[in-house]
Amino acid sequence: MNEQKLCEHLRSIEEVRISKDYVCEECIRQHTEWMHLRTCQTCGVTLCCDNSPEKHMTKHYHKSKHPVIASAEPGERWLWCYPDEQFIEY
């Protein structure tokens, strides 16, 4: 990672958190389906992506203001910062 070009939120990530539970608890609770999962790097919650009908991770960001998420998909290694709209693979 080229840290000089990274926003402060991405630079602050020391260890990427990925959930071992491969479900969106909000989708299960609401009886909806998800496409892909993302893990919040602040609190560790794993929720569905924006391609999913309910977009739970983006709703989580707007409510919590937790800035960075990681893909929880097998084989994907990337982070996204909501406020700075910055993407990085790691």
C-alpha positions as CSV (number, residue, x, y, z in Angstrom):
1,M,0.0,0.0,0.0
2,N,1.2,3.5,-0.8
3,E,0.4,5.2,2.4
4,Q,1.1,8.7,1.2
5,K,-1.9,8.5,-1.1
6,L,-4.2,6.9,1.4
7,C,-6.7,8.9,3.4
8,E,-6.3,9.0,7.2
9,H,-9.1,6.4,7.7
10,L,-7.4,3.8,5.5
11,R,-4.0,4.6,7.0
12,S,-5.4,3.9,10.5
13,I,-6.3,0.3,9.7
14,E,-3.6,-1.9,11.3
15,E,-5.3,-5.2,10.9
16,V,-8.2,-6.0,8.6
17,R,-11.2,-7.5,10.4
18,I,-13.2,-10.1,8.5
19,S,-16.2,-11.9,10.1
20,K,-16.2,-15.7,10.3
21,D,-20.0,-15.6,10.1
22,Y,-20.9,-15.5,6.4
23,V,-24.4,-13.9,6.8
24,C,-26.0,-10.5,7.0
25,E,-27.9,-10.6,10.3
26,E,-30.1,-7.8,9.2
27,C,-31.2,-9.6,6.1
28,I,-31.9,-12.7,8.2
29,R,-34.0,-10.7,10.6
30,Q,-35.9,-9.0,7.8
31,H,-36.2,-12.2,5.7
32,T,-34.4,-10.6,2.7
33,E,-31.5,-11.8,0.7
34,W,-28.0,-10.4,0.2
35,M,-25.5,-10.5,-2.7
36,H,-22.1,-9.9,-1.1
37,L,-20.9,-9.1,2.5
38,R,-18.8,-6.3,3.9
39,T,-17.2,-6.0,7.4
40,C,-17.1,-2.7,9.2
41,Q,-13.5,-2.1,10.3
42,T,-14.7,-0.1,13.4
43,C,-17.1,-2.4,15.1
44,G,-16.7,-5.7,13.1
45,V,-20.3,-6.1,12.1
46,T,-20.8,-7.9,8.7
47,L,-23.7,-6.7,6.5
48,C,-24.8,-6.8,2.9
49,C,-23.4,-4.6,0.1
50,D,-25.1,-2.0,-2.2
51,N,-25.9,-4.7,-4.8
52,S,-28.2,-6.3,-2.2
53,P,-31.8,-5.0,-2.0
54,E,-31.5,-3.5,1.5
55,K,-27.9,-2.1,1.4
56,H,-27.4,-2.7,5.1
57,M,-23.7,-1.8,5.2
58,T,-24.3,1.6,3.7
59,K,-27.2,2.2,6.1
60,H,-24.8,1.2,8.9
61,Y,-22.3,3.8,7.7
62,H,-24.9,6.6,7.6
63,K,-26.1,5.8,11.1
64,S,-22.8,5.1,12.7
65,K,-20.3,7.1,10.6
66,H,-17.9,4.2,10.8
67,P,-15.7,5.1,7.8
68,V,-14.0,1.9,6.5
69,I,-15.3,-1.5,5.3
70,A,-13.6,-4.6,3.9
71,S,-15.0,-7.1,1.6
72,A,-15.9,-10.3,3.4
73,E,-16.0,-12.3,0.2
74,P,-13.6,-15.2,-0.1
75,G,-10.7,-14.3,-2.3
76,E,-11.4,-10.5,-2.2
77,R,-8.9,-8.3,-0.4
78,W,-10.0,-4.7,-0.5
79,L,-11.0,-1.8,1.7
80,W,-13.4,1.1,1.0
81,C,-13.6,4.4,2.8
82,Y,-17.0,6.0,2.7
83,P,-16.3,9.6,3.5
84,D,-13.2,9.8,1.3
85,E,-14.6,7.5,-1.4
86,Q,-11.3,5.7,-1.6
87,F,-10.7,2.1,-2.5
88,I,-7.6,0.0,-2.0
89,E,-6.6,-3.6,-2.5
90,Y,-4.3,-5.1,0.1
